Amino acid sequence: MELDKIKRILVVGAGTMGHAIAQVYATAGFEVDLVDLNQEVLDNAMNKIKSNLSLLVEYKHVKSGEISNILNRIHPSTDLKVAAQNCDLVLEAVSEDRNVKRDVFSQLNEFCSEDIILASNTSELNIFNVAKVKNPKRLVIHHWFHPPYIIPLVEIVAGRKTSSEVIDISFNLLKSIGKKPLILKKFTNAFVVNKIQQAINSAVFSLLIKGIASPEEIDMAIKNSLGVRLPFAGVVQNLDFVGLDVVYDIIKNMGGLDLVLLREKVKNGQLGAKTSKGFYDYQGRTEEEILTKRDKLYLQMLEFLKQKNAFEPI
């Protein structure tokens, strides 16, 4: 399989994620077969796509004159067999049910040629243990984020048998349609973003169950702290800004594990912005230079969020 030979995409499942992923590919110029067992789901999917495109026109992400062409490139169908025989790449986006996914991949294994890339949009399942297909080197995870037509990230996750060629094609394909693909170095349940999100969710439920703060108070606290910092500092670089020596002491004082990775950085004097090297390498810039640039970005973000009334509930 070569990247320039991928012209037609099959998206299996027209629900929350599937229809929107089909929309992204069609907007990028691909012919897309959108397959679902339920015709009503397909009809609803096409209506949602029309609505999504109208919104994107409002924000100048799509030209109004392009809408009809984009819609014409999406071919809704309930016939998986026919669609599978015409496609150049498959993206499975059915419900997060092992049995359902196993059945879908069983059919794809029967209907598709053996060199077609089979990608799953699973958000946490080890699809490599679920799907049984011939030529497993073509099996890969493309994990998109909701809503796919707005959120840039797509996580690419390989199994032990996934070929490097499939990973390269996946990366270049997603990059070509304007996405920010991330190739995980190894498989881990829930991947990167959902693993972090699950940790946040666990903390939120603990706070709610113990009655420490209300839902509104928790969201207010996050919006007025992490919400301002995350777009610029992420979660790792913020540790550099705090100081890895300080982070290490905090973890020890809270009774956390003695993190070897963190201890070694502190031992080697890699403390973050204050030493121009931590998890990030700041190329000899002074702490003042680094933090001044950070603070200017934070102030711009804070002003923008206030203008948008973003600290109030939606």
N, C-alpha and C positions, 0 to 999 in steps of 0.2 A: 504494500500500500504506500502511495506517495501523496503528499499533502495536496499537490495541485490537481490530483485526480478526484478529490473529495468535492462533489458537486451537489449531492443530494443527501440530506440528513433524515433519519427516521427517529422520531421521538415517540416513545411508547408510554402512554399515560398522559391524559389531557387535563389533569387536575391542577392543584395550586402551583406546582413548579413546572410541569410539562408544557402547558400552553404558553407560559411566559418564556421558556427556553426556546420553544419553536419560534416565537416572535423574534427573539434576538437573532437567531440564525437566518430567518427570512429577511430581517432588516439588513443583515450583512450581505444579502444577495443569494443565499442558498435556497434551493428548492427543498421544502420540508414536508414530509408525511407525518401527520399528527394522528396517532392511532389510539383509540379507546374502545372498550367493549360497548360503552353506552353512548348512543347517538345524542341523547339529551346533554350529556357531559360535553360532547364535542360542540354542540350548538352553543352551549353556554361559554365554552372556551373561546370560540370565535368572537362572540360578543365582548368578552373581557379583553381580547387582543385589540379590538377596535377602540375600546375605551382607553386602554393603555397607550395606544399610538396617539390618540387625540391629546392626552396629557403630555406626551413627549413633544408633540408639535408646539404646545403652549410654552414649553421650556427650550424650544429650538434644538432639540436633540434629533428631531425628525422633521422633514419638510412635509407640509400638508399634501402636496402633490404626489408624495411617495406612498401614501397610505394604501391606495388601491393596489399598487404593484406589490407591496409587501403582503397584503392579504391574499393576492392571487398566487403567491409563491407557497402558501400554506395549503396543504391538501388533507383535510380531515377525512378519516376513514375508520371503519370498524373491521377492516380486513387486514390483519397482521401479515398473513402469508404473502399477499400481493405486494404490500409495502416493503416487506423485508427483502424481496427479490430484486427490488429496484434501487436500494439504498447503497451509499458508500460508507456510512458510519451510523451506528445506532447509539442512542442515548435512552436508557431505561429510566423512567421517572414515575413508577407506580408506587403504591403505598409501602410504607416501611414494615412489610410483613414478609418473613422469610419464605413462607410457602408460596405466596403470590409471586415474589421475585424469582423463586426457583422455577415456577411454572413458566414464567415469561421467558427466562433464559433457555429453558428446555425447548420452547417453540422457536426462539431465535436460532438456537443451535441447529435445528432442523431446517429452517427456512433460508438462512443466510449462507453465503459462501464462506469458506473457512478462513479467508484473509480479511474479512470485514471486522473493523475494530468494534468491540462491544463494550460500551461504557455504561456505568451505573451512576445514578445521582444519589445513591444512598448517603445518608448523613452520618451513619455510625456502624452499619453492619459490615462484617467481613465477607464481602460478596464473593471472595475467592474460595470460601468454604461453602457458600450457598449455591452458586451457579456451577453447573457441570457442563462444560462445553468442549468441543474439539478445538484443538489449537489454543490452549489457555494463555499463550503468550500475548494474545490480542485483547485479553480481558483487563479492564482498567476502571478506576473510579474517577469520574469528573463530578466533584461535589460543588454545585452552584449554591448561591445564597439568595434568599427571598428579600425583595423582588429581583429576579434575574436581570431585568431590563434597566435596573438602576445600580445595583451592587456590583462592583467590578470583580471581586475575588472569585476564583474557582480553584478549589483544591484538587490536585492530581495525585492519586494514590495508586501505587503499583502493588501487585502481589509478587510472590517469590518467582513466578514464572512469566510475569509480564515483561515483554521485550523492551530494550532501551529505545528501539525504533518507534514503538507505539507511544512511549512517553514523549519522545521528541516531537512526533507528529501532533500529539495532544497539546503540548505546550505551544507549538507554533500555530496550530489551528485556533486555539482560544485567544492567543495574542493577536492574531490577524483580525478577529472580530471585536477587538477593543477591550478584552478582559485582562485581568491581572492574575495569570496563573501561578500557582505555588506548587512546586513538586516536593512532596514529602520525602525525606531521605529513607524512611522505612515506615511500614504500616503500624498504626496505633489506633485503637478503638476511639471513635468520635473525632479522630484527626486533630487538627490544631485549634480551630476557632471554637468548635462545639465542646472540646475538652475544657477550654477556658470558660466558655459560657456555662457549662455544667457546674463548674466550681463556684461561679457567681450565683447561679440559681440555688445551689445547696446553701450558701451563706444567707441568701435572701429568705429562704423558707425557714431557716433556723431563727433569724431575727423576728420573722412574723409569728412563728409558733411560740416563741418565748415572750412575745408582746413587748419587745424592746422598742420598736418603732412601727408606725402605720405604713401601708403601701405608699401613700402620698409622701410621707416624710422620707422614706428610703429613696424614692425616685428624685425628690428634691435634693437630697444629699449627693446623690451620684451625679445629677445634672450640673450641680454647682461645684464639682470637683473633677472627677474622672471625665465627665462630659466635656470639660474645657480642654483637658490635657491630651486625651487619647488621640484626637486627629493628628497631632503633631509628634507626640512623644511615644505613642503606642504603650505597651506594657513593659517591654524590656529596657528600652532606652530611658524610661522614667527612673528605673533603678540606678542607672548611671548618674542621673541628676540628683537623686537623694544621696548617693554615695554608697558604694558597695560595702565599705566598712560599717556604715550605719545600718544598712540592711542586714548584714551578718549579725550584728549585735542584737537587733530587734528580734530576729528569728530565734537566736539563742535564749533571749530573755523570755520569749513566749513559749519556751519549751519545745521548739521545733527541732527537726533533724539537723545535725551538723552537716551542712551541704558542702561536700568536698569541692565541687566546682567553684563555689563562692569563696570558700576558705583559701583556695589556691590563688585566686585573683587578689584577695586582700594581702596574702603573704608576699605576692610579687609586686605589690604596690600599684596594682591596676584597680583604682578606686572609682573610676568613672570620670566625670567632667573635671573634677578637681586635679586629676593627674593626666588628663588628656587621653586616657585610655581605660576602658572597663570592658563591658560587653561590646561596645563600639570603639573604634579607633578614630580619634578626633584630629589626627595628623598634626600634633604639636600645638594646636590652638590653646589659648589660655582659658581658664575657667570663666573669666569675665566675658571673653568673646562668645563662648558657647552659651552661657546662661543669658546674656543680653539678647542674642538671637532668639533663644527660646522664649524669653519674656515678651518680646515684641510680637511673636506669633500668638502667644496666649492672650495678650491684650486685644489683638485684632479679632481673635475667635470670640472672646468674651463680648466685645462690642457687637459683633455680628449676631450672636445668639440673643442678646438683649433686644436688638432691633426686630428680630423674628419672634419675640415673645416665647422663646423656646423653653424657658424655665417653667412655664405653665403646662398643665396636662393637655394633651391633644384632645 
